Every structure is written in structure tokens, then in C-alpha cells.
Amino acid sequence: MSDSPALLSRPIVLPVDGRQSPVASGVQRGVRRLFSQLGHVTLPEFTLANGRRADLIALAPDGALTIIEIKSSVADFRADRKWPDYEDFCDRFYFAVPETVPFDILPEDRGLIVADSFGAAIMREAAHHPLAGARRKAVTLRFAHSAASLLHALADPDRIADGRL
């Protein structure tokens, strides 16, 4: 079976992840667009070695890792205190919020991105805390494995996963 140009030109559509609110999904889309413009590749809902799931992780061309925690509302920020557990797995850490979330509730010593479905802007740079080499390698390998698994799932939706169809 050969690949026809028509098949190769069709856009790949990822299934909708129902865990996020529409606002959070829009923020995620805008942040991913921003990081793509900066030359980074991103993965959503990235599971870290400690079992926590980062909303978004970005890998820069130089290997730097950035985690972005999306907060769609004041209530969302106040209800979730797991975000400090992410900082051991990245060089930079940002909060990403829609413009309706007041900035003053977010920690001033963390990066800040404002986003919507169309784009995003960095309002406050994140501090740079370089990862140790072994941790960087482990997170980067996990990133590669997650990305390849996602591509496999898209290419073979009827694949055997976890020992079952």
C-alpha cells in the first residue's frame, strides 16, 4: 500500500481530552502556539516520574525543559497545590492563565503567561534552574517515549495497548 499525497496532506486530529474545561483547553492551545513560535515542541498532560501530571511540557531545541501549569480560574488555582512537585523536573516553570484570572493571586517568583485560544504572551519570565544531567536525560527520554506513543496511537488506533485491544 503506497501513501498517496491526499492521505499525507490530511490534518491529524487528536482526540479531545475531556479533563480540561473549555477555558483551560483554550489556554493550552494558545500556550502551545507560543512555544511553537519559540521553536519548542510540547506535550500536554505529561506524566512525571513522581506520578504527577503536568498540564504542558515544552522541549527547546537546546534541550531545556519548561513545565507550564494552566489555571483557568481563581478557584482552580486555590484548589490545586501540587504544582511545586513539578519544579524538580524542569529548567523553567510558568503559570498560564486567561486574562480573567487576577495576576496577584499567583506567586510572584514564578513565570507568568497570559493566553487564550489564539495565542499567548509571556508577562513574567520564569527563573532558570538548570536540571542535573541525569534528571534531564530521564525527563527527555520520557518526553520522547510519550511523543512516540502518541504518534503510534494516531497511526494505529486499533493497536494493542497495555495487553489489550
C-alpha positions, 0 to 999 in steps of 0.5 A: 500500500503506497501513501498517496499525497491526499492521505499525507496532506490530511490534518491529524486530529487528536482526540479531545481530552475531556479533563480540561474545561473549555477555558483551560483547553483554550489556554493550552492551545494558545500556550502551545502556539507560543512555544511553537513560535519559540521553536519548542515542541510540547506535550500536554498532560505529561506524566512525571516520574513522581506520578504527577501530571503536568498540564504542558511540557515544552522541549527547546531545541537546546534541550531545556525543559519548561513545565507550564501549569494552566489555571483557568480560574481563581478557584482552580488555582486555590484548589490545586497545590501540587504544582511545586512537585513539578519544579524538580523536573524542569529548567523553567516553570510558568503559570498560564492563565486567561486574562480573567484570572487576577495576576496577584493571586499567583506567586510572584517568583514564578513565570507568568503567561497570559493566553487564550485560544489564539495565542499567548504572551509571556508577562513574567519570565520564569527563573532558570534552574538548570536540571542535573544531567541525569534528571534531564536525560530521564525527563527527555527520554520520557518526553520522547517515549510519550511523543512516540506513543502518541504518534503510534496511537494516531497511526494505529488506533486499533493497536494493542495497548497495555495487553489489550485491544 
